[in-house]
Amino acid sequence: MTTTHEADEDLRNQDILIYVNGELKPRAEATVSVYDSGFMLGDGMWEGMRLYDGVWAFFDEHMDRFFNSCKAVSLDVGMDKDGIAEAMRMTAEANNMHTDVHCRLMLTRGVKVKPFQHPSLSQSGPTLVIIMEHSKPVEKLSSQGIRLATVPQVRGLPMSQDAKFNSHSKLNCVIACLQAEQAGADEGLMLDPHGFVNTTNACNFFIVRRGEVWTSTGDYCMNGVTRQKVIDLCRADGIPVFEKNYSLYETYGADEAFLTGTFGAQTLVSEIDGKSIGNGEQPVTERIRALYKQAIADDIAANS
Ligand SMILES: Cc1ncc(COP(=O)(O)O)c(C=O)c1O
């Protein structure tokens, strides 16, 4: 089995320092209370970011999503974007990290005074944790590709739990992932409530058909930073790109398919429901990969 978040083994990750509410703690001592609302209820938001040559790629876009999500659930971050940047700088410096690093920034509503749901029971402020790991996605992810299985678990309507929340509660995605594993695949391809192809359990999903790039309307999936970059880069480069409804019919018959996410950038999809995708050539995906690499280089140049 391959996962989209597979990285080369790096023993240095055993000795990392983890930021917990302003303190840097060795991995084994970096803990939160069993009364923490993140542990108890999945009541928190997170962001995954990547460090390239000392610059957190697309930091402003990640912060925009993070602060928007926190505001939407009345979760007071307790600091502004600069405060988050400083906490991340501290953590990277303490770990002597400069490039090929992945960060999981997590904020929960904090420790509760009683083990129940009501948000008002969290009375001592939020819990902020920053885990940074040395991380290089395994090479086979970009060359071999991964296998998807369409799963029964769907992405719901935004008035249940909006898929745009990068919340600690990922049970919807975890169930989809389990279903994919049961079906012998690496990741689950999830449909929307109308049966159109939507997203995977951990990444956004694109197909290439007859020279055009298609992805879902965006109504039921994570508003991925990488997803938006790919759309913008296609537009700027003259590659026809459409956010639209399409079904498994068009998906199985696609020439190329790939996933997007901060961790793996663009990950090739080799097979869906046992059907191989395309003829093994991925000229459009390769072009998009090159454009994305350049966009990161531009972001580094503008922010270092
Ligand atoms: C469900 C889901 N889809 C897609 C993504 C990719 O988003 P991004 O490109 O911002 O990393 C994520 C990452 O957090 C995710 O959790």
PDBQT file of the ligand as one rigid body, heavy atoms in Angstrom, charges set to zero:
ROOT
HETATM    1  C1  LIG A 401      -9.429  16.577   2.764  1.00  0.00    +0.000 C 
HETATM    2  C2  LIG A 401      -8.332  17.368   2.175  1.00  0.00    +0.000 A 
HETATM    3  N1  LIG A 401      -8.365  17.651   0.857  1.00  0.00    +0.000 NA
HETATM    4  C3  LIG A 401      -7.369  18.353   0.278  1.00  0.00    +0.000 A 
HETATM    5  C4  LIG A 401      -6.298  18.822   1.008  1.00  0.00    +0.000 A 
HETATM    6  C5  LIG A 401      -5.204  19.590   0.306  1.00  0.00    +0.000 C 
HETATM    7  O1  LIG A 401      -5.174  20.933   0.637  1.00  0.00    +0.000 OA
HETATM    8  P1  LIG A 401      -3.873  21.807   0.390  1.00  0.00    +0.000 P 
HETATM    9  O2  LIG A 401      -3.606  21.825  -1.074  1.00  0.00    +0.000 OA
HETATM   10  O3  LIG A 401      -4.232  23.150   0.923  1.00  0.00    +0.000 OA
HETATM   11  O4  LIG A 401      -2.761  21.162   1.146  1.00  0.00    +0.000 OA
HETATM   12  C6  LIG A 401      -6.251  18.587   2.378  1.00  0.00    +0.000 A 
HETATM   13  C7  LIG A 401      -5.135  19.119   3.169  1.00  0.00    +0.000 C 
HETATM   14  O5  LIG A 401      -5.268  19.561   4.280  1.00  0.00    +0.000 OA
HETATM   15  C8  LIG A 401      -7.289  17.845   2.982  1.00  0.00    +0.000 A 
HETATM   16  O6  LIG A 401      -7.295  17.578   4.291  1.00  0.00    +0.000 OA
ENDROOT
TORSDOF 0
